[in-house]
């Protein structure tokens, strides 16, 4: 019995439409709007999950989304009405 061959399209057109799953710290800064130092501080505190590949720090977008959603909502005092 022969197994069917799997066809995987690695053409530039096929990979251009695939969403990226992860980014580096620089990309995370752009994505979140937070500074690099704050991201590293929260990684050390265990608030943001990071992965390592050699010397590269990799952050999954789903982890970045979870991290942002876990932040408390901002509360502001209402402004007095001027007449």
Secondary structure, DSSP 8 states (H G I E B T S, - for coil): ----------SHHHHHSS---EE-HHHHHHHH---HHHHHHHHHTTSS--EEETTEEEEEHHHHHHHHHTS------------
